[in-house]
Amino acid sequence: MSTQTGKMGAGRFFKEQRTKLVYPDHPLNGLTVLITGANTGVGLEAARHVARLNAANLIIAVRSTTKGEAAKEDIRKSCPQSTTNISIYTVDYCSFASVKAFAEKITKEIPKLDIVILNAGLSASEWRVTADGWEEVLQVNVLSTTYLALLLLPKIRESYNKAADLMPALVVVTSDTHYFTSFKQRKAISEDLGILTAMNDRKTSDNFDKYPASKLLEVYIIRQLAKWVDQNMQGEVVVNCVNPGLCHSELNRETGIKYYALEFMKRFIARTSEVGSRNYLWAATAGRAAHGQYVGSCEVQKPAILVTSEEGQRLAVKVYQEVGQVLTKADGSLSQYFE
Ligand SMILES: NC(=O)c1ccc[n+]([C@@H]2O[C@H](COP(=O)([O-])OP(=O)(O)OC[C@H]3O[C@@H](n4cnc5c(N)ncnc54)[C@H](OP(=O)(O)O)[C@@H]3O)[C@@H](O)[C@H]2O)c1
C-alpha cells in the first residue's frame, strides 16, 4: 500500500482503515492542550489521551457548557489517576464574533498554549446559512477554523522554547474525503472571490460535495499557513493537518440520505474514535517533520493530486487569498497573514 501516490482507491482505503496505529505515549507533562469539539467523537477521545498523558492543562472548547461538563466527567472517570486540570470554554464556529470572543478569552486567561487541535467540524446536507452570511459547512470547516487558527497562532508561538523537546503545534483536522472531492467551484479561480462565492451559492454549491471540498480547502490553507509561519515566525510553530480516518462518531447525524450508506459501511470498516484520535496525538508531537504536511494513519502522507499538482498549487494560493479577503473584512487585525 502506498500512501505517497496522492490517490485514495478502495484498496488503500480498506487497508489503511485496518492498519494498527501507534498508541500515543509521548509525555505531555507541563503542557497546555486545547481541543475544539472535544465533547464527543474523535475530539473527546483525543482529550482523553491528553488527560491520560498528564498534560498540565486541557482546555475543552465546546458549543455547550453542559456537554463540556459531561465530557469532563467522562474523562475524569476513565482517567482517575490523571493530574490534568480540565477547563471548559465555549465557542460557536457559526459565528465569527463567538470565535473572536473565545480567542480573546483564551489569550487573556491561559498563560500558555502548547498544542491546539482544531477538531470541531460539520457534515450537513441541509442548506443553512449562518448569521455571518456563509453556508454553514463552509463557515464551520473553513472560515471559522482558519479564523481561530490565525487568532491563536501568536499565543502558540509564545510557547516556543529552543531547548524543549517538543515544538508548539497547531493541528487542523481535515479528512481523507479531500481525495474524492470534485471541487467544481475551482473553475471560478479567475474571478474575485470566485471560489468562495460559488461555494456559498446554493445553485453552484453541491450538497454531496460540500463537506469533502471544505476539507480540501483546509489542506490548502494549512500548506499556505505553514509557509507563512516559516517566513514570519522562523518556523517556531508546527502547523499541519490530520485525517482521523473513517471513525464511529456523531459526524453523520446531519448527512441526510447518505447517512444510511455511511453507517452501513462503518459497521465493517470504521475505526473507533479512540483509534482515529491517535492520529491527532501523532500529528501534534511529530515535530518539524510533519510541518505543513498532511498526516494520516500516524505518518506523513501525500495529499490529493488536486493539492500537489500545479493546478492544486495555484488553487491553494487563490483559496488562501480569498479566505484572507473574507477574514480581514471581518477582522482587520488579520491583515498581516495575507500581505
Ligand atoms: N468521523 C469520521 O469518520 C471523520 C473522518 C475524517 C475526518 N473527520 C473530522 O474529524 C473531526 C471530528 O469529527 P467527529 O467524527 O468526531 O464528529 P462529531 O462526533 O460530530 O464531533 C464534531 C464536533 O464538532 C463540534 N461542532 C460542530 N459544529 C460546531 C460549531 N458550529 N461550533 C463549535 N463546535 C462545533 C460538535 O459539537 P456538538 O456536539 O455541539 O455538535 C462536536 O463536538 C471533524 O473535523 C471531522 O470533519 C471525521
The ligand as an ORCA input file, in Angstrom:
! r2SCAN-3c Opt
* xyz 0 1
  N     -15.641     10.556     11.943
  C     -15.048     10.440     10.780
  O     -15.196      9.415     10.078
  C     -14.140     11.523     10.280
  C     -13.338     11.256      9.173
  C     -12.494     12.252      8.691
  C     -12.460     13.485      9.336
  N     -13.261     13.724     10.413
  C     -13.180     15.035     11.057
  O     -12.942     14.838     12.443
  C     -13.446     15.966     13.177
  C     -14.269     15.463     14.345
  O     -15.406     14.818     13.830
  P     -16.162     13.629     14.571
  O     -16.186     12.500     13.628
  O     -15.643     13.438     15.930
  O     -17.631     14.256     14.568
  P     -18.650     14.568     15.755
  O     -18.755     13.402     16.645
  O     -19.876     15.061     15.056
  O     -17.943     15.776     16.521
  C     -17.873     17.047     15.928
  C     -17.585     18.076     16.977
  O     -17.584     19.366     16.343
  C     -18.436     20.218     17.081
  N     -19.050     21.250     16.258
  C     -19.839     21.113     15.178
  N     -20.270     22.321     14.770
  C     -19.739     23.231     15.611
  C     -19.821     24.647     15.736
  N     -20.593     25.375     14.929
  N     -19.117     25.251     16.708
  C     -18.363     24.530     17.569
  N     -18.267     23.199     17.531
  C     -18.942     22.560     16.561
  C     -19.517     19.296     17.634
  O     -20.202     19.931     18.696
  P     -21.715     19.492     19.087
  O     -21.616     18.155     19.739
  O     -22.177     20.574     19.987
  O     -22.478     19.437     17.804
  C     -18.652     18.132     18.070
  O     -18.049     18.425     19.294
  C     -14.220     16.819     12.177
  O     -13.434     17.905     11.765
  C     -14.453     15.875     11.009
  O     -14.588     16.561      9.781
  C     -14.084     12.760     10.916
*
